[in-house]
Amino acid sequence: MVQLRPLPGSARYVDESLDVIVQAALGEAQSLHGAGFTGVQVQNMGDNPSTRRAGLETVAYMTRACAEVRRAFPDLSLSVLVNWDVEASLAVADAVSADFVRVEHTWVGASVTSWGISTASCHEATRFRARIRSRTPIYADLVEPHGVPLVDRSVEWWARAAVHEGGADGVFVTGATLEESLDGVRRVRDVVPDVPVWLGGGATAGNVRRVIDLVDGMTVATGIKHGGMQNPVDARLATAFGEAAGLVGRT
């Protein structure tokens, strides 16, 4: 995860130039690249609190940042997460030829979040993707730990709904603990065996060997950021993670 500093127009913006923000993102991407990571997910985490609709300025600035990362590191996969607007994510991703977008709030169903009631985005998003003729895959979080679903359903139910009804091309599984997450991954694979299953969080250098063979991919944030998602990537922690995962020095 490369989570951008607050962008112009957000509540936390502190008058940094866009060049400075982009250079910071490139520095973090370089740390991940040097540690053997295979991809970068760019998110405007610094723009919290966010809502379901991103501003026009956010789309523009995210496109600039993602394009710079793509240009500098063409061998890394690139995914996009615009808080919390999947159509914006798709527009940015299509403009920079990203590999997929992540939908963290809310693909199917409805949840109570810190910013209010979040309702399903699958219908608008799939129609928008068709309208712009994009082929960017959509990977959806099944249950977001920072939201509370309005109905109590099993992770298998959410997986079927996300893929078979919502049209997600892949899914993220994140539980309250790593054990819950890994149990969820196994259960999800049984009901949607033909789509990628990613771990949404909780991976560290200490547990990655338990995780890596169970999933198709994982996002890593707090484990290489001293416990805070809005902290910058620490190159030493990233390298330790890469070494533990067997990524450093791979051919």
N, C-alpha and C positions, 0 to 999 in steps of 0.2 A: 504494500500500500504506500503510494506517494500521496499524502493528503496535503493539499495546497494551503498556504497561508491565506488569511482572509482576502478575498478579492474586492476590487472597487465595487461599491454598491451594497456591500453586506454590512450588517450592524457592527461587526468587529474590525472593519477595515481601518488601518492605521497609517494611511498615506504612503505606503510603500509603492514604488513604481511597479508596473507589470513586469518590466525587465528583471527587477530584483526577485519578484515572486517566481518567475519562470526559471531563473538561474538556480534558486534554491531547490526547485523541483528537479532540475537536471542533475544537481549535485546528489540528491537522494537516489535518483535513478542510477547514477554512476556507482554509488555504493552497492546497490542491489546487483547491478551487472557484474561488478568486481567480485561479489560474493557467490556468484554462480546461479543467481535466481534466473528463472526462465521467462519471467514476465513482470509487467508493472501494471498496477491498477491505479488510475488517477482519480481522485475524489476531491471535491471542494469542501472538505470537512471544516475548514476554517470559517465557512460561511454560516455555520449554525448560529442561532436557530433558523431552520429552513422550513419551507412549506411544500405543498405538492407541486407548485408551479415555480420554476426558476425564472429569473428576470432575463430580459434580452441581453443585458450586459454580461450576465453569468455565462450564457451560451457562447458569447463571443470570446470571453477571456479563457474559458475552459478549452475552446477550440484552439486558441493560440498555444496554451500550455501543452495540450496533448499532441499538437502538430510538432512542437519542438522536441518533445520526448521521442516521438516516432522517428523524426529525422535523425536524432542523435544516436538512437539505439534501434536500428531497423531489425536486428536479430532477436529482440525481445518481443514477446507477445504484448499486446496493449489492450486493456479493458478500461471502460469509462463508467463512472458513477457520479451523476450530477444529482445533488440533494434537491428534492426527492422526486425528480421529474424524469420519468423514463423516456418521454418524447424528446426532451432536451438531450438526454444521454444518447438516444439514437441519432439525432441530428449531428451532434459532435462526433460520434463514432463513425458515421458515414462520411463526414467531411475529411477525417484523418485516416480512413481505412483501418479502424480498430478491429480487433478480433472478436470482441463481444462486449455487451453492456451488462452491468449488474443492476438488478432491481431489489433494493433493500426494503423499502416501504411502498406499497403493499401490492403484490401481484394479484392475488385472489383473496376474497373475504374482506374483513374489516377489522381494524385494531384501534385501540386507544393508545396514542403516543403522547410524547411531551408537547407536541404542537397541535394536538386535537385528534379528531377521528380521521383515520386514514382508510380510504376505501379502495377497492380493486381498481388497478390501472390496466389490466390485461386487454380490455376491449378497446380503449382509446389507443393504447400503444401498438397493438397488432394492426389496427386500421391505419395508424400513422405510418408505420413501417411499410405497409403495402402501398400507401399513397406516394411516398418518396422513392419507391422502388429499391429500398434497402434490403440487403440480405444479411445484415448484422445479427448474429444470434443473440438471444435474450436469455440470461441466466437469472433465475429468480430465487430470492431467499424464501424459504417455506414459512418459517416463523422467526421474526426478528426479535432478538432478546430485549430490545429497548421498546417493544410494544406489547400490548396485551390483547390477544384475539378476543373478539366479542362472542365467539362460540368456541367451545372446547372440543377439539377434534384431534385425532391421532396424527402423528407425523406422516403416516401412510396416506391418510385422507388428504392432507394438504399436498402431498406429492402428486397424487392422482389428479387432484383439482388443478394444480399448477400446470401440469404437463398436458393432460388429456382435455381439460376444459379451457384452461387459460392459454395454452399454446406455448409454454416455456420450452426453450431448447436445451436447458440445463438447469440444475438447482443447486442452491447453497443450503447446507444444514449447519445450524449453530444452536447448541443447547446451553443450558445454564452452567454446565461443567463439561470437561472434555469427555468424561465417561458417557454422559448423556448425548453428546454430539456423535461419538463413535457408534453408540447404539442406534442413534437415528440414521446414520449413514447406512448401516447394515440393513435396517428395516426399509429404508427408501429404495435401496438397490433391488429389493425383492419385488417392488411394485412398479418401478419405472426403470427397468434394466437397460434400456436402450439410450439413455441420455447421460451426459456427464454429471457426476455428483461431486461437489466441492465442499470442503470444510470452510465455513465462513469465519472462524476465529478460534483462538485458543492454542494454536500451534506454537511451540517454543523449541529451542535447541535441545531441551531436556526430554521432550516427548515426541519429536518429529519422526523418529524411527518407528514408533508405534502407529503413526498416522499414515505415513507416506504410501504404503502399499494398499491402503483401504480406500483411497480417494483418487479422483482424476486430477485434482488440483487443490490448492489451499491458498487463502490469503493470510498474510502475516503482517500484523501491525504492532500491537502492544509488546509482543515478544522481542521486537528489535527497536523499540522506542521507549524503553525504560518505563513501560506500563501505561503510557498515555498516548492515545491515538493521535493527538494533535502535536506531540513531540516530533522532532525530526528523526529520520532514520539514523541510528548510530552504526557507523561502518563496522566497528569492532563486533557489535552484537550480530549484525547481518552476516559477517564472515563466520562467526561461531555457529550460527544457524546453518549456513551453507555447508560448513564442514560436517556438522552433525547429520545433515540430510544427504551427504555424499555428492553435493553439487560442485564444490570447489575442485577445479582441475579436471572436470569432466570433458570428454572429447565429443 
